[in-house]
Amino acid sequence: MPHAGHTYDRIAAHFSKTREHAWPEIESFLDGRTGELGLDLGCGNGRHAEVLADHAARVVGVDASTGLLAEATERTAERGFDADLVAGDAAAIPLRTDTVDLGVYVATLHHLRPRDRRLASLDELARVLTAGGRTLVSAWCTEHDRFSEEETDGSGLDTEIDWTLPGGETVGRFYHVYDPAEFEAELEASELELIEWELSSGNCYAVVGP
């Protein structure tokens, strides 16, 4: 299966049209929080970078898909918000150590494989966060309706989810669907501090610090 960035390059324009609004969980997390530098890791079309821009003096959006970064660039122009958009790997974040005050890492961790890259990504997030910095991390979990009938052994589920383009072409996307206990354990095994976590709308969400 292709790298996630190449996969999303193929579906970027169509995918972006279906991702117009910020998730309420992200808006709730950001409410009352501010910082100098905000990071949207796996920023996609920039919908959460747009919200983050109201809470941080400067926003950096990082994504492996140049196609989605092009969509995000259009969004910044249309919506009138500023974000520095950078092509990069979530397991090797292109930022200096101790620079990020506030971050969102949404619906991206589950695209990384194998587990070592997911852990490396979490450790990278810990590296770039300032002391007292906070990030909201989310990933699909086995509590999602799509996977509720799947049998797992507590270590989650590796699967492929098709994206259907206009005209009927399908593009497969890799997901590691987390068992909730596995999600908690993986965060605790990383360099991050797990502050709190919850299940919402079939996703695991965690507030983390360095």
N, CA and C atoms as a LAMMPS dump frame, in Angstrom:
ITEM: TIMESTEP
0
ITEM: NUMBER OF ATOMS
630
ITEM: BOX BOUNDS ff ff ff
-5.0000000000000000e+02 5.0000000000000000e+02
-5.0000000000000000e+02 5.0000000000000000e+02
-5.0000000000000000e+02 5.0000000000000000e+02
ITEM: ATOMS id mol type element x y z
1 1 1 N 0.849 -1.203 0
2 1 2 C 0 0 0
3 1 3 C 0.881 1.248 0
4 2 1 N 0.528 2.289 -0.761
5 2 2 C 1.355 3.487 -0.819
6 2 3 C 1.448 4.191 0.535
7 3 1 N 2.48 5.036 0.684
8 3 2 C 2.617 5.922 1.832
9 3 3 C 1.358 6.782 1.943
10 4 1 N 0.957 7.094 3.173
11 4 2 C -0.289 7.846 3.382
12 4 3 C -0.291 9.175 2.641
13 5 1 N 0.876 9.827 2.561
14 5 2 C 0.928 11.107 1.852
15 5 3 C 0.575 10.965 0.389
16 6 1 N 1.099 9.926 -0.266
17 6 2 C 0.781 9.7 -1.68
18 6 3 C -0.692 9.319 -1.862
19 7 1 N -1.208 8.532 -0.922
20 7 2 C -2.618 8.15 -0.982
21 7 3 C -3.507 9.385 -0.936
22 8 1 N -3.231 10.279 -0.001
23 8 2 C -4.062 11.476 0.126
24 8 3 C -3.821 12.476 -0.994
25 9 1 N -2.657 12.434 -1.621
26 9 2 C -2.461 13.259 -2.818
27 9 3 C -3.491 12.886 -3.889
28 10 1 N -3.777 11.605 -4.02
29 10 2 C -4.701 11.133 -5.06
30 10 3 C -6.142 11.565 -4.789
31 11 1 N -6.499 11.719 -3.528
32 11 2 C -7.899 12.012 -3.2
33 11 3 C -8.086 13.402 -2.612
34 12 1 N -7.031 14.221 -2.605
35 12 2 C -7.025 15.475 -1.841
36 12 3 C -8.216 16.382 -2.131
37 13 1 N -8.476 16.67 -3.388
38 13 2 C -9.53 17.636 -3.723
39 13 3 C -10.9 17.128 -3.281
40 14 1 N -11.197 15.876 -3.563
41 14 2 C -12.5 15.326 -3.182
42 14 3 C -12.612 15.18 -1.67
43 15 1 N -11.551 14.69 -1.043
44 15 2 C -11.527 14.531 0.409
45 15 3 C -11.773 15.871 1.101
46 16 1 N -11.107 16.903 0.611
47 16 2 C -11.22 18.221 1.233
48 16 3 C -12.651 18.742 1.22
49 17 1 N -13.385 18.448 0.156
50 17 2 C -14.771 18.919 0.056
51 17 3 C -15.66 18.31 1.146
52 18 1 N -15.263 17.166 1.672
53 18 2 C -16.059 16.501 2.708
54 18 3 C -15.586 16.843 4.117
55 19 1 N -14.597 17.7 4.224
56 19 2 C -14.003 18.04 5.522
57 19 3 C -14.042 19.555 5.707
58 20 1 N -15.245 20.09 5.789
59 20 2 C -15.43 21.536 5.83
60 20 3 C -15.296 22.094 7.246
61 21 1 N -15.874 21.402 8.217
62 21 2 C -16.008 21.982 9.554
63 21 3 C -15.075 21.326 10.565
64 22 1 N -14.675 22.109 11.562
65 22 2 C -13.851 21.584 12.652
66 22 3 C -14.675 20.649 13.533
67 23 1 N -14.024 19.658 14.098
68 23 2 C -14.7 18.767 15.031
69 23 3 C -14.987 19.511 16.338
70 24 1 N -16.15 19.291 16.942
71 24 2 C -16.469 19.977 18.201
72 24 3 C -15.497 19.638 19.324
73 25 1 N -14.92 18.443 19.304
74 25 2 C -13.956 18.073 20.349
75 25 3 C -12.713 18.952 20.289
76 26 1 N -12.325 19.346 19.08
77 26 2 C -11.162 20.223 18.927
78 26 3 C -11.502 21.617 19.422
79 27 1 N -12.677 22.107 19.067
80 27 2 C -13.098 23.429 19.533
81 27 3 C -13.193 23.46 21.048
82 28 1 N -13.693 22.383 21.641
83 28 2 C -13.798 22.31 23.095
84 28 3 C -12.419 22.305 23.748
85 29 1 N -11.493 21.542 23.181
86 29 2 C -10.131 21.498 23.727
87 29 3 C -9.476 22.869 23.668
88 30 1 N -9.628 23.577 22.57
89 30 2 C -8.965 24.866 22.394
90 30 3 C -9.611 25.988 23.201
91 31 1 N -10.85 25.82 23.582
92 31 2 C -11.568 26.864 24.314
93 31 3 C -10.81 27.242 25.593
94 32 1 N -10.454 28.505 25.696
95 32 2 C -9.754 29.003 26.875
96 32 3 C -8.247 28.794 26.863
97 33 1 N -7.711 28.175 25.812
98 33 2 C -6.273 27.945 25.725
99 33 3 C -5.651 28.887 24.691
100 34 1 N -4.449 29.349 24.973
101 34 2 C -3.708 30.204 24.042
102 34 3 C -2.233 29.821 24.071
103 35 1 N -1.504 30.285 23.071
104 35 2 C -0.07 30.03 23.023
105 35 3 C 0.586 30.863 21.949
106 36 1 N 1.911 30.883 21.979
107 36 2 C 2.665 31.593 20.945
108 36 3 C 2.674 30.796 19.644
109 37 1 N 3.039 29.514 19.73
110 37 2 C 3.116 28.681 18.534
111 37 3 C 2.133 27.524 18.642
112 38 1 N 1.261 27.426 17.648
113 38 2 C 0.312 26.322 17.569
114 38 3 C 0.699 25.391 16.44
115 39 1 N 0.548 24.075 16.662
116 39 2 C 0.884 23.063 15.662
117 39 3 C -0.346 22.243 15.326
118 40 1 N -0.656 22.159 14.026
119 40 2 C -1.665 21.227 13.532
120 40 3 C -0.901 20.136 12.796
121 41 1 N -0.721 18.994 13.469
122 41 2 C 0.076 17.897 12.92
123 41 3 C -0.855 16.946 12.174
124 42 1 N -0.595 16.791 10.867
125 42 2 C -1.562 16.103 10.013
126 42 3 C -2.701 17.042 9.694
127 43 1 N -2.347 18.233 9.192
128 43 2 C -3.312 19.342 9.106
129 43 3 C -4.348 19.177 8.006
130 44 1 N -4.121 18.26 7.041
131 44 2 C -5.114 18.076 5.986
132 44 3 C -5.408 19.366 5.255
133 45 1 N -6.695 19.696 5.12
134 45 2 C -7.082 20.897 4.367
135 45 3 C -7.101 22.164 5.217
136 46 1 N -6.609 22.082 6.445
137 46 2 C -6.454 23.283 7.267
138 46 3 C -7.657 23.663 8.104
139 47 1 N -8.668 22.803 8.165
140 47 2 C -9.884 23.198 8.904
141 47 3 C -9.614 23.381 10.403
142 48 1 N -8.696 22.616 10.972
143 48 2 C -8.387 22.803 12.39
144 48 3 C -7.302 23.846 12.606
145 49 1 N -6.423 24.036 11.622
146 49 2 C -5.466 25.14 11.692
147 49 3 C -6.203 26.471 11.736
148 50 1 N -7.335 26.539 11.043
149 50 2 C -8.146 27.765 11.041
150 50 3 C -8.644 28.084 12.447
151 51 1 N -9.118 27.083 13.162
152 51 2 C -9.574 27.3 14.534
153 51 3 C -8.39 27.616 15.44
154 52 1 N -7.292 26.885 15.249
155 52 2 C -6.095 27.086 16.066
156 52 3 C -5.554 28.502 15.919
157 53 1 N -5.741 29.096 14.74
158 53 2 C -5.241 30.452 14.487
159 53 3 C -5.893 31.491 15.393
160 54 1 N -7.057 31.169 15.954
161 54 2 C -7.711 32.081 16.902
162 54 3 C -7.136 31.951 18.303
163 55 1 N -6.246 30.967 18.52
164 55 2 C -5.732 30.7 19.861
165 55 3 C -4.218 30.778 19.963
166 56 1 N -3.533 30.948 18.839
167 56 2 C -2.069 31.003 18.833
168 56 3 C -1.591 32.151 17.965
169 57 1 N -0.506 32.778 18.383
170 57 2 C 0.031 33.91 17.621
171 57 3 C 0.536 33.48 16.254
172 58 1 N 1.063 32.253 16.177
173 58 2 C 1.544 31.708 14.906
174 58 3 C 1.127 30.245 14.842
175 59 1 N 0.722 29.799 13.665
176 59 2 C 0.3 28.41 13.479
177 59 3 C 1.148 27.762 12.389
178 60 1 N 1.611 26.551 12.661
179 60 2 C 2.293 25.732 11.667
180 60 3 C 1.434 24.497 11.408
181 61 1 N 1.142 24.242 10.141
182 61 2 C 0.435 23.037 9.749
183 61 3 C 1.392 22.114 9.013
184 62 1 N 1.478 20.863 9.472
185 62 2 C 2.382 19.872 8.869
186 62 3 C 1.55 18.734 8.312
187 63 1 N 1.844 18.33 7.067
188 63 2 C 1.148 17.189 6.482
189 63 3 C 2.068 16.508 5.476
190 64 1 N 1.902 15.185 5.348
191 64 2 C 2.703 14.423 4.386
192 64 3 C 2.186 14.546 2.966
193 65 1 N 0.96 15.055 2.794
194 65 2 C 0.345 15.152 1.475
195 65 3 C 0.465 16.573 0.931
196 66 1 N 1.206 16.724 -0.152
197 66 2 C 1.305 18.049 -0.765
198 66 3 C -0.029 18.452 -1.397
199 67 1 N -0.824 17.459 -1.802
200 67 2 C -2.144 17.77 -2.338
201 67 3 C -3.049 18.401 -1.293
202 68 1 N -3.035 17.853 -0.091
203 68 2 C -3.838 18.44 0.974
204 68 3 C -3.278 19.789 1.412
205 69 1 N -1.971 19.948 1.386
206 69 2 C -1.39 21.256 1.72
207 69 3 C -1.82 22.321 0.714
208 70 1 N -1.975 21.931 -0.546
209 70 2 C -2.484 22.87 -1.554
210 70 3 C -3.914 23.275 -1.23
211 71 1 N -4.714 22.301 -0.78
212 71 2 C -6.086 22.617 -0.362
213 71 3 C -6.075 23.552 0.843
214 72 1 N -5.152 23.314 1.775
215 72 2 C -5.058 24.172 2.963
216 72 3 C -4.623 25.581 2.585
217 73 1 N -3.727 25.68 1.616
218 73 2 C -3.28 26.999 1.158
219 73 3 C -4.456 27.786 0.585
220 74 1 N -5.297 27.115 -0.197
221 74 2 C -6.491 27.779 -0.728
222 74 3 C -7.41 28.218 0.407
223 75 1 N -7.533 27.389 1.424
224 75 2 C -8.425 27.726 2.539
225 75 3 C -7.925 28.966 3.295
226 76 1 N -6.607 29.068 3.493
227 76 2 C -6.091 30.247 4.196
228 76 3 C -6.414 31.524 3.427
229 77 1 N -6.327 31.455 2.106
230 77 2 C -6.622 32.63 1.28
231 77 3 C -8.106 32.958 1.311
232 78 1 N -8.949 31.935 1.21
233 78 2 C -10.399 32.153 1.176
234 78 3 C -10.938 32.615 2.515
235 79 1 N -10.392 32.095 3.607
236 79 2 C -10.928 32.374 4.942
237 79 3 C -10.185 33.494 5.663
238 80 1 N -9.026 33.895 5.139
239 80 2 C -8.308 35.022 5.714
240 80 3 C -7.628 34.736 7.041
241 81 1 N -7.042 33.555 7.168
242 81 2 C -6.247 33.282 8.373
243 81 3 C -4.841 32.887 7.935
244 82 1 N -3.887 33.013 8.857
245 82 2 C -2.491 32.742 8.538
246 82 3 C -2.054 31.406 9.122
247 83 1 N -1.324 30.635 8.332
248 83 2 C -0.7 29.401 8.798
249 83 3 C 0.492 29.103 7.906
250 84 1 N 1.59 28.728 8.519
251 84 2 C 2.752 28.275 7.772
252 84 3 C 2.562 26.792 7.492
253 85 1 N 2.444 26.426 6.231
254 85 2 C 2.108 25.058 5.833
255 85 3 C 3.358 24.362 5.313
256 86 1 N 3.668 23.22 5.926
257 86 2 C 4.951 22.559 5.692
258 86 3 C 4.721 21.082 5.362
259 87 1 N 5.385 20.599 4.311
260 87 2 C 5.368 19.167 4.014
261 87 3 C 6.319 18.474 4.977
262 88 1 N 5.812 17.471 5.688
263 88 2 C 6.66 16.805 6.664
264 88 3 C 6.055 15.521 7.17
265 89 1 N 6.879 14.774 7.881
266 89 2 C 6.541 13.468 8.431
267 89 3 C 6.179 13.618 9.899
268 90 1 N 5.046 13.065 10.293
269 90 2 C 4.618 13.157 11.691
270 90 3 C 5.561 12.419 12.631
271 91 1 N 6.392 11.528 12.089
272 91 2 C 7.37 10.818 12.912
273 91 3 C 8.73 11.512 12.916
274 92 1 N 8.828 12.662 12.258
275 92 2 C 10.052 13.469 12.248
276 92 3 C 9.622 14.922 12.059
277 93 1 N 9.011 15.496 13.074
278 93 2 C 8.372 16.815 12.968
279 93 3 C 9.419 17.892 12.67
280 94 1 N 9.218 18.685 11.617
281 94 2 C 10.22 19.669 11.199
282 94 3 C 10.161 20.967 11.999
283 95 1 N 10.257 20.831 13.329
284 95 2 C 10.261 21.986 14.222
285 95 3 C 11.335 21.787 15.285
286 96 1 N 11.808 22.896 15.851
287 96 2 C 12.811 22.814 16.91
288 96 3 C 12.194 22.278 18.204
289 97 1 N 13.049 21.782 19.059
290 97 2 C 12.653 21.269 20.368
291 97 3 C 12.094 22.393 21.232
292 98 1 N 11.072 22.076 22.037
293 98 2 C 10.502 23.014 23.024
294 98 3 C 9.985 24.304 22.39
295 99 1 N 9.185 24.174 21.334
296 99 2 C 8.686 25.376 20.66
297 99 3 C 7.164 25.459 20.591
298 100 1 N 6.461 24.346 20.736
299 100 2 C 5.009 24.315 20.505
300 100 3 C 4.266 24.438 21.842
301 101 1 N 3.412 25.443 21.917
302 101 2 C 2.616 25.661 23.132
303 101 3 C 1.273 24.95 23.083
304 102 1 N 0.736 24.794 21.885
305 102 2 C -0.632 24.314 21.743
306 102 3 C -0.737 23.539 20.436
307 103 1 N -1.278 22.316 20.5
308 103 2 C -1.323 21.528 19.283
309 103 3 C -2.565 20.674 19.152
310 104 1 N -2.851 20.282 17.918
311 104 2 C -3.877 19.284 17.627
312 104 3 C -3.246 18.266 16.675
313 105 1 N -3.463 17.001 16.986
314 105 2 C -2.915 15.881 16.205
315 105 3 C -4.075 14.924 15.989
316 106 1 N -4.853 15.23 14.943
317 106 2 C -6.182 14.644 14.786
318 106 3 C -6.231 13.722 13.57
319 107 1 N -6.738 12.495 13.776
320 107 2 C -7.028 11.563 12.676
321 107 3 C -5.828 11.343 11.767
322 108 1 N -4.641 11.254 12.355
323 108 2 C -3.416 11.051 11.588
324 108 3 C -2.574 9.919 12.153
325 109 1 N -2.45 9.849 13.452
326 109 2 C -1.641 8.808 14.094
327 109 3 C -2.009 7.42 13.581
328 110 1 N -3.316 7.198 13.351
329 110 2 C -3.761 5.861 12.941
330 110 3 C -3.363 5.5 11.51
331 111 1 N -2.821 6.448 10.735
332 111 2 C -2.348 6.151 9.379
333 111 3 C -0.883 5.697 9.354
334 112 1 N -0.181 5.819 10.472
335 112 2 C 1.238 5.488 10.495
336 112 3 C 1.438 3.999 10.748
337 113 1 N 2.441 3.443 10.105
338 113 2 C 2.784 2.051 10.322
339 113 3 C 4.286 1.873 10.109
340 114 1 N 4.888 0.909 10.852
341 114 2 C 4.295 0.063 11.888
342 114 3 C 4.202 0.801 13.231
343 115 1 N 4.017 0.03 14.3
344 115 2 C 3.869 0.618 15.639
345 115 3 C 5.071 1.499 16.004
346 116 1 N 6.265 1.113 15.608
347 116 2 C 7.452 1.902 15.939
348 116 3 C 7.339 3.329 15.423
349 117 1 N 6.73 3.508 14.243
350 117 2 C 6.561 4.867 13.7
351 117 3 C 5.521 5.629 14.492
352 118 1 N 4.486 4.95 14.962
353 118 2 C 3.488 5.635 15.783
354 118 3 C 4.114 6.109 17.093
355 119 1 N 4.916 5.245 17.715
356 119 2 C 5.59 5.642 18.953
357 119 3 C 6.601 6.758 18.695
358 120 1 N 7.328 6.673 17.576
359 120 2 C 8.274 7.728 17.234
360 120 3 C 7.574 9.064 17.06
361 121 1 N 6.383 9.024 16.481
362 121 2 C 5.613 10.243 16.281
363 121 3 C 5.187 10.855 17.613
364 122 1 N 4.74 10.018 18.532
365 122 2 C 4.356 10.517 19.856
366 122 3 C 5.566 11.092 20.592
367 123 1 N 6.715 10.433 20.467
368 123 2 C 7.931 10.952 21.091
369 123 3 C 8.354 12.275 20.463
370 124 1 N 8.182 12.398 19.147
371 124 2 C 8.475 13.657 18.47
372 124 3 C 7.569 14.778 18.971
373 125 1 N 6.312 14.442 19.186
374 125 2 C 5.391 15.441 19.724
375 125 3 C 5.857 15.91 21.09
376 126 1 N 6.305 14.973 21.929
377 126 2 C 6.837 15.345 23.242
378 126 3 C 8.055 16.259 23.101
379 127 1 N 8.882 15.982 22.115
380 127 2 C 10.097 16.784 21.908
381 127 3 C 9.79 18.232 21.589
382 128 1 N 8.79 18.468 20.711
383 128 2 C 8.55 19.842 20.252
384 128 3 C 7.685 20.653 21.217
385 129 1 N 6.998 19.995 22.15
386 129 2 C 6.155 20.731 23.09
387 129 3 C 6.996 21.473 24.127
388 130 1 N 6.553 22.668 24.467
389 130 2 C 7.165 23.404 25.564
390 130 3 C 6.717 22.807 26.894
391 131 1 N 7.455 23.097 27.949
392 131 2 C 7.018 22.691 29.295
393 131 3 C 5.671 23.345 29.558
394 132 1 N 4.659 22.637 29.84
395 132 2 C 3.328 23.212 29.998
396 132 3 C 2.525 23.262 28.718
397 133 1 N 3.144 22.907 27.576
398 133 2 C 2.399 22.853 26.322
399 133 3 C 1.411 21.693 26.323
400 134 1 N 0.345 21.841 25.557
401 134 2 C -0.703 20.815 25.514
402 134 3 C -1.121 20.538 24.068
403 135 1 N -1.4 19.258 23.803
404 135 2 C -1.885 18.838 22.485
405 135 3 C -3.038 17.861 22.668
406 136 1 N -4.001 17.926 21.758
407 136 2 C -5.075 16.946 21.703
408 136 3 C -4.74 15.947 20.61
409 137 1 N -4.651 14.665 20.99
410 137 2 C -4.35 13.577 20.053
411 137 3 C -5.608 12.742 19.86
412 138 1 N -5.933 12.381 18.621
413 138 2 C -7.094 11.522 18.387
414 138 3 C -6.747 10.42 17.395
415 139 1 N -7.467 9.303 17.507
416 139 2 C -7.335 8.193 16.558
417 139 3 C -8.626 7.391 16.588
418 140 1 N -8.921 6.744 15.459
419 140 2 C -10.068 5.835 15.433
420 140 3 C -9.851 4.706 16.428
421 141 1 N -10.937 4.247 17.025
422 141 2 C -10.816 3.13 17.953
423 141 3 C -11.861 2.063 17.649
424 142 1 N -11.69 0.907 18.252
425 142 2 C -12.548 -0.24 17.983
426 142 3 C -13.964 -0.059 18.508
427 143 1 N -14.21 1.028 19.243
428 143 2 C -15.572 1.351 19.679
429 143 3 C -16.396 1.994 18.57
430 144 1 N -15.75 2.379 17.479
431 144 2 C -16.459 2.966 16.342
432 144 3 C -17.446 1.939 15.779
433 145 1 N -18.613 2.418 15.349
434 145 2 C -19.653 1.524 14.82
435 145 3 C -19.128 0.626 13.702
436 146 1 N -18.216 1.158 12.903
437 146 2 C -17.675 0.409 11.762
438 146 3 C -16.94 -0.853 12.205
439 147 1 N -16.397 -0.828 13.436
440 147 2 C -15.545 -1.925 13.889
441 147 3 C -16.101 -2.665 15.1
442 148 1 N -17.301 -2.319 15.523
443 148 2 C -17.833 -2.861 16.777
444 148 3 C -18.004 -4.375 16.738
445 149 1 N -18.154 -4.953 15.538
446 149 2 C -18.328 -6.405 15.431
447 149 3 C -17.006 -7.145 15.201
448 150 1 N -15.912 -6.393 15.061
449 150 2 C -14.624 -7.02 14.802
450 150 3 C -14.07 -7.663 16.077
451 151 1 N -13.48 -8.833 15.92
452 151 2 C -12.81 -9.495 17.041
453 151 3 C -11.354 -9.031 17.086
454 152 1 N -10.931 -8.506 18.23
455 152 2 C -9.53 -8.112 18.393
456 152 3 C -8.998 -8.742 19.667
457 153 1 N -7.679 -8.773 19.763
458 153 2 C -7.045 -9.374 20.943
459 153 3 C -6.529 -8.323 21.911
460 154 1 N -7.06 -7.106 21.8
461 154 2 C -6.605 -6.015 22.664
462 154 3 C -5.479 -5.206 22.071
463 155 1 N -4.98 -5.614 20.9
464 155 2 C -3.879 -4.891 20.265
465 155 3 C -4.339 -4.1 19.052
466 156 1 N -5.625 -3.842 18.965
467 156 2 C -6.138 -3.047 17.86
468 156 3 C -6.265 -3.854 16.577
469 157 1 N -6.44 -3.132 15.491
470 157 2 C -6.775 -3.756 14.216
471 157 3 C -6.1 -2.994 13.09
472 158 1 N -5.307 -3.686 12.28
473 158 2 C -4.757 -3.109 11.052
474 158 3 C -5.713 -3.421 9.909
475 159 1 N -6.125 -2.393 9.194
476 159 2 C -7.113 -2.601 8.144
477 159 3 C -6.915 -1.585 7.024
478 160 1 N -7.662 -1.745 5.962
479 160 2 C -7.668 -0.817 4.842
480 160 3 C -9.087 -0.335 4.62
481 161 1 N -9.253 0.972 4.542
482 161 2 C -10.56 1.602 4.313
483 161 3 C -10.52 2.306 2.961
484 162 1 N -11.434 1.946 2.084
485 162 2 C -11.463 2.543 0.755
486 162 3 C -12.085 3.937 0.775
487 163 1 N -11.505 4.82 -0.015
488 163 2 C -12.119 6.113 -0.335
489 163 3 C -12.606 6.021 -1.777
490 164 1 N -13.89 6.342 -2.015
491 164 2 C -14.459 6.247 -3.352
492 164 3 C -14.512 7.629 -3.999
493 165 1 N -13.812 7.768 -5.104
494 165 2 C -13.786 9.027 -5.841
495 165 3 C -14.989 9.128 -6.78
496 166 1 N -15.346 10.353 -7.201
497 166 2 C -16.383 10.487 -8.227
498 166 3 C -16.001 9.652 -9.447
499 167 1 N -16.928 8.884 -9.947
500 167 2 C -16.625 7.987 -11.05
501 167 3 C -16.426 6.558 -10.605
502 168 1 N -16.282 6.369 -9.278
503 168 2 C -16.252 5.014 -8.756
504 168 3 C -14.894 4.437 -8.42
505 169 1 N -13.794 5.11 -8.765
506 169 2 C -12.469 4.587 -8.416
507 169 3 C -12.317 4.574 -6.901
508 170 1 N -11.744 3.498 -6.365
509 170 2 C -11.508 3.405 -4.931
510 170 3 C -10.013 3.481 -4.637
511 171 1 N -9.688 4.15 -3.548
512 171 2 C -8.3 4.309 -3.115
513 171 3 C -8.223 3.813 -1.672
514 172 1 N -7.411 2.803 -1.435
515 172 2 C -7.292 2.228 -0.102
516 172 3 C -6.438 3.079 0.817
517 173 1 N -6.857 3.176 2.084
518 173 2 C -6.11 3.927 3.089
519 173 3 C -5.839 3.014 4.285
520 174 1 N -4.582 2.947 4.715
521 174 2 C -4.232 2.134 5.877
522 174 3 C -4.699 2.813 7.163
523 175 1 N -5.282 2.003 8.059
524 175 2 C -5.632 2.465 9.403
525 175 3 C -5.147 1.445 10.426
526 176 1 N -4.558 1.927 11.505
527 176 2 C -4.445 1.104 12.7
528 176 3 C -5.54 1.587 13.641
529 177 1 N -6.558 0.749 13.823
530 177 2 C -7.699 1.102 14.676
531 177 3 C -7.367 0.647 16.098
532 178 1 N -7.289 1.602 16.996
533 178 2 C -6.831 1.322 18.353
534 178 3 C -7.899 0.673 19.219
535 179 1 N -7.513 -0.356 19.964
536 179 2 C -8.28 -0.748 21.13
537 179 3 C -8.105 0.372 22.159
538 180 1 N -9.175 0.799 22.866
539 180 2 C -9.026 1.926 23.797
540 180 3 C -7.914 1.734 24.824
541 181 1 N -7.8 0.533 25.39
542 181 2 C -6.743 0.289 26.381
543 181 3 C -5.362 0.368 25.732
544 182 1 N -5.269 -0.073 24.471
545 182 2 C -4.009 0.012 23.734
546 182 3 C -3.615 1.469 23.5
547 183 1 N -4.599 2.312 23.153
548 183 2 C -4.34 3.734 22.934
549 183 3 C -3.749 4.359 24.194
550 184 1 N -4.368 4.089 25.326
551 184 2 C -3.864 4.624 26.593
552 184 3 C -2.458 4.108 26.874
553 185 1 N -2.246 2.804 26.671
554 185 2 C -0.944 2.219 26.953
555 185 3 C 0.142 2.773 26.032
556 186 1 N -0.205 3.023 24.761
557 186 2 C 0.782 3.529 23.814
558 186 3 C 1.202 4.947 24.174
559 187 1 N 0.262 5.751 24.609
560 187 2 C 0.605 7.1 25.046
561 187 3 C 1.49 7.051 26.291
562 188 1 N 1.163 6.153 27.201
563 188 2 C 1.955 6.049 28.426
564 188 3 C 3.341 5.481 28.16
565 189 1 N 3.498 4.703 27.083
566 189 2 C 4.803 4.155 26.711
567 189 3 C 5.685 5.184 26.004
568 190 1 N 5.081 6.298 25.583
569 190 2 C 5.822 7.342 24.877
570 190 3 C 6.429 8.318 25.882
571 191 1 N 7.102 9.333 25.335
572 191 2 C 7.696 10.379 26.177
573 191 3 C 6.664 11.424 26.613
574 192 1 N 5.441 11.288 26.147
575 192 2 C 4.393 12.233 26.514
576 192 3 C 3.852 11.946 27.913
577 193 1 N 3.314 12.974 28.536
578 193 2 C 2.539 12.805 29.761
579 193 3 C 1.059 12.729 29.364
580 194 1 N 0.411 11.662 29.734
581 194 2 C -1.019 11.514 29.464
582 194 3 C -1.784 12.198 30.582
583 195 1 N -2.479 13.271 30.237
584 195 2 C -3.18 14.068 31.246
585 195 3 C -4.612 13.589 31.419
586 196 1 N -5.305 13.358 30.312
587 196 2 C -6.657 12.802 30.361
588 196 3 C -7.007 12.243 28.995
589 197 1 N -7.944 11.292 28.972
590 197 2 C -8.393 10.778 27.691
591 197 3 C -9.845 10.328 27.799
592 198 1 N -10.502 10.237 26.634
593 198 2 C -11.906 9.847 26.601
594 198 3 C -12.239 9.244 25.242
595 199 1 N -13.392 8.589 25.184
596 199 2 C -13.955 8.106 23.931
597 199 3 C -15.068 9.051 23.51
598 200 1 N -15.093 9.397 22.214
599 200 2 C -16.152 10.256 21.697
600 200 3 C -16.331 9.98 20.222
601 201 1 N -17.552 9.68 19.811
602 201 2 C -17.903 9.475 18.396
603 201 3 C -16.994 8.454 17.718
604 202 1 N -16.673 7.37 18.436
605 202 2 C -15.869 6.321 17.856
606 202 3 C -14.391 6.617 17.761
607 203 1 N -13.954 7.669 18.427
608 203 2 C -12.543 8.042 18.455
609 203 3 C -12.023 8.068 19.882
610 204 1 N -10.738 7.746 20.031
611 204 2 C -10.026 7.992 21.283
612 204 3 C -9.437 9.401 21.218
613 205 1 N -9.618 10.159 22.285
614 205 2 C -9.036 11.488 22.399
615 205 3 C -8.2 11.554 23.669
616 206 1 N -7.04 12.193 23.573
617 206 2 C -6.193 12.353 24.745
618 206 3 C -5.601 13.75 24.771
619 207 1 N -5.602 14.373 25.948
620 207 2 C -4.861 15.605 26.173
621 207 3 C -3.499 15.197 26.746
622 208 1 N -2.444 15.647 26.088
623 208 2 C -1.093 15.245 26.479
624 208 3 C -0.205 16.459 26.652
625 209 1 N 0.859 16.265 27.43
626 209 2 C 1.905 17.271 27.617
627 209 3 C 3.256 16.613 27.441
628 210 1 N 4.334 17.402 27.563
629 210 2 C 5.677 16.847 27.349
630 210 3 C 6.151 16.026 28.55
